[in-house]
Amino acid sequence: MDMTLFLALLGFGLVSSITPGPNNLMLLASGANFGMRRTLPHMIGVSLGFCFMVFVVGLGLAQVFQHFPPLRQAMMVVAVAYMLWLAWKIAHAGAPKEGAAGGKPITFLQAVAFQWVNPKAWIMAVGAQTTYAQGASWTAAAFVGLGFLIVNFPAITLWALLGTELRRFLTNPQRLRIFNWTMASLLVASLIPILFH
């Protein structure tokens, strides 16, 4: 991959990683509810899980869905159900000072698994591989995954940090409840374009 194409990939990766979507909304809510340290496994799971997904998509998984549309539909049902469950979990998260009694942050493995049912992640992965991979080799797929690995973690860290900064404002139980329900509603709203596409 030449440097110009790789820099273009980094730009695409940064913009698509930093814009609002299910991962970033959940990290914002986790930072606000659990703080940066307890959100770190979630962040690492998002970053590594997504980069691995980009690599696997580059190896041809997207073509499987094109050849077997019912599998894609089944994946969509699982994605919607999982995102609704996550929205419920966010809406009912406890106050930051409650610690473990107020709920548990998403784990590393849950964050990795979420990438496979996250519609925005699929769009980003397929778009990046079809646009920036030069050829259908595993090295081309790996370069696209590497590009995301470089920019994704710093981008999602900003969302978790923003959530952590909101903790001071959210010490009031009423404001926290409004924030959590707003984040849960936005997560559900992010499904609308997918459901009606």
C-alpha positions as CSV (number, residue, x, y, z in Angstrom):
1,M,0.0,0.0,0.0
2,D,1.5,3.4,-1.0
3,M,1.8,6.1,1.6
4,T,-0.8,8.4,0.0
5,L,-3.5,5.7,0.1
6,F,-2.5,4.7,3.6
7,L,-2.9,8.4,4.8
8,A,-6.3,8.5,3.1
9,L,-7.2,5.4,5.0
10,L,-6.1,6.9,8.3
11,G,-8.2,10.0,7.5
12,F,-11.2,7.8,6.8
13,G,-10.6,5.7,9.8
14,L,-10.3,8.7,12.1
15,V,-13.5,10.4,10.8
16,S,-15.5,7.2,10.9
17,S,-14.2,6.2,14.4
18,I,-14.8,9.6,16.0
19,T,-18.3,10.3,14.7
20,P,-21.3,9.3,16.9
21,G,-22.3,5.7,16.7
22,P,-23.3,2.8,19.0
23,N,-19.7,2.2,20.3
24,N,-19.0,5.9,21.0
25,L,-22.4,6.4,22.7
26,M,-21.8,3.4,24.9
27,L,-18.3,4.6,25.8
28,L,-19.6,8.0,26.6
29,A,-22.2,6.5,29.0
30,S,-19.6,4.1,30.5
31,G,-17.2,6.9,31.1
32,A,-19.9,8.9,32.9
33,N,-21.2,6.0,34.9
34,F,-18.0,4.0,35.7
35,G,-15.0,6.3,35.1
36,M,-12.0,5.9,32.8
37,R,-10.3,3.0,34.6
38,R,-13.4,0.8,34.7
39,T,-14.2,1.7,31.0
40,L,-10.7,0.7,29.8
41,P,-11.5,-3.0,29.1
42,H,-14.6,-1.8,27.0
43,M,-12.4,0.6,25.1
44,I,-9.7,-2.0,24.3
45,G,-12.4,-4.5,23.3
46,V,-13.9,-2.0,20.9
47,S,-10.6,-1.1,19.3
48,L,-9.1,-4.6,19.0
49,G,-12.4,-6.2,18.2
50,F,-13.2,-3.8,15.4
51,C,-9.7,-4.0,13.9
52,F,-9.9,-7.8,13.9
53,M,-13.4,-7.6,12.3
54,V,-12.0,-5.2,9.6
55,F,-9.3,-7.8,8.8
56,V,-11.7,-10.7,8.7
57,V,-14.1,-8.8,6.5
58,G,-11.2,-8.1,4.2
59,L,-10.6,-11.8,3.9
60,G,-14.1,-12.3,2.4
61,L,-16.7,-12.6,5.1
62,A,-18.8,-9.8,3.6
63,Q,-19.1,-12.0,0.4
64,V,-20.6,-14.8,2.5
65,F,-23.5,-12.4,3.5
66,Q,-24.0,-11.4,-0.2
67,H,-24.4,-15.1,-1.2
68,F,-26.5,-16.1,1.8
69,P,-29.0,-13.2,2.5
70,P,-30.9,-15.1,5.2
71,L,-27.7,-15.2,7.2
72,R,-27.5,-11.4,7.0
73,Q,-31.1,-11.1,8.1
74,A,-30.4,-13.4,11.1
75,M,-27.4,-11.3,12.0
76,M,-29.5,-8.2,11.8
77,V,-32.1,-9.6,14.3
78,V,-29.3,-10.5,16.7
79,A,-27.8,-7.0,16.3
80,V,-31.1,-5.3,17.1
81,A,-31.8,-7.5,20.1
82,Y,-28.3,-7.0,21.5
83,M,-28.4,-3.2,21.0
84,L,-31.8,-3.1,22.7
85,W,-30.4,-5.0,25.6
86,L,-27.4,-2.6,25.8
87,A,-29.8,0.4,25.7
88,W,-31.7,-1.1,28.6
89,K,-28.4,-1.6,30.5
90,I,-27.4,2.0,29.9
91,A,-30.8,3.3,30.9
92,H,-30.7,1.5,34.2
93,A,-27.0,2.2,35.1
94,G,-26.5,3.4,38.7
95,A,-24.8,6.5,39.9
96,P,-21.0,6.7,39.6
97,K,-20.5,6.7,43.3
98,E,-22.4,3.4,43.7
99,G,-19.6,1.4,42.2
100,A,-20.3,-2.3,41.5
101,A,-23.8,-2.0,43.1
102,G,-24.8,0.4,40.4
103,G,-24.1,-1.9,37.6
104,K,-21.1,-3.3,35.7
105,P,-19.3,-1.8,32.7
106,I,-19.2,-3.8,29.5
107,T,-16.4,-6.2,29.5
108,F,-13.6,-6.7,27.0
109,L,-15.2,-9.8,25.5
110,Q,-18.6,-8.2,25.3
111,A,-17.1,-5.2,23.5
112,V,-15.3,-7.5,21.1
113,A,-18.5,-9.5,20.4
114,F,-20.5,-6.3,19.9
115,Q,-18.5,-5.3,16.9
116,W,-20.0,-8.3,15.0
117,V,-23.6,-7.0,15.6
118,N,-22.9,-3.3,15.3
119,P,-24.3,-2.1,12.0
120,K,-22.0,1.0,11.9
121,A,-19.0,-1.3,12.3
122,W,-20.1,-3.4,9.4
123,I,-20.5,-0.4,7.2
124,M,-17.1,1.0,8.1
125,A,-15.4,-2.4,7.7
126,V,-16.9,-3.1,4.3
127,G,-16.4,0.4,3.1
128,A,-12.8,0.6,4.2
129,Q,-11.9,-2.8,2.6
130,T,-13.6,-2.1,-0.7
131,T,-12.1,1.4,-0.9
132,Y,-8.6,1.1,0.5
133,A,-7.4,-2.6,0.2
134,Q,-5.3,-3.0,-2.9
135,G,-6.2,-6.5,-4.1
136,A,-7.8,-9.4,-2.3
137,S,-4.8,-10.6,-0.3
138,W,-4.5,-11.1,3.4
139,T,-1.8,-8.4,3.5
140,A,-4.1,-5.8,1.9
141,A,-6.8,-6.8,4.5
142,A,-4.2,-6.5,7.3
143,F,-3.0,-3.0,6.2
144,V,-6.6,-1.8,6.4
145,G,-7.0,-3.3,9.8
146,L,-3.7,-1.7,10.9
147,G,-4.9,1.7,9.7
148,F,-7.9,1.4,12.0
149,L,-5.8,0.1,14.8
150,I,-3.7,3.3,14.6
151,V,-6.6,5.8,14.7
152,N,-9.5,4.0,16.4
153,F,-8.3,3.8,20.0
154,P,-7.4,7.5,20.2
155,A,-10.7,8.5,18.7
156,I,-12.8,6.4,21.0
157,T,-10.8,7.5,24.0
158,L,-12.1,11.0,23.5
159,W,-15.7,9.7,24.0
160,A,-14.8,7.9,27.2
161,L,-13.0,11.0,28.5
162,L,-15.9,13.2,27.7
163,G,-18.1,10.8,29.7
164,T,-15.7,10.9,32.5
165,E,-15.8,14.7,32.6
166,L,-19.6,14.5,32.6
167,R,-19.4,12.6,35.9
168,R,-19.1,15.8,37.9
169,F,-22.3,17.1,36.3
170,L,-24.1,13.8,36.8
171,T,-23.7,13.5,40.6
172,N,-27.3,14.6,40.8
173,P,-29.5,11.4,40.5
174,Q,-32.1,13.2,38.3
175,R,-29.5,14.5,35.8
176,L,-27.9,11.0,35.7
177,R,-31.2,9.4,35.0
178,I,-31.9,11.9,32.2
179,F,-28.4,11.4,30.8
180,N,-28.7,7.5,30.9
181,W,-32.1,7.5,29.3
182,T,-31.0,10.0,26.6
183,M,-27.9,7.8,25.8
184,A,-30.2,4.7,25.7
185,S,-32.6,6.5,23.4
186,L,-29.9,7.6,21.1
187,L,-28.5,4.1,20.9
188,V,-32.0,2.8,19.9
189,A,-32.4,5.7,17.5
190,S,-29.1,4.7,15.8
191,L,-31.0,1.5,14.7
192,I,-33.6,3.4,12.7
193,P,-31.5,3.9,9.5
194,I,-30.6,0.2,9.6
195,L,-34.1,-1.0,10.1
196,F,-35.6,1.1,7.4
197,H,-32.8,0.7,4.9
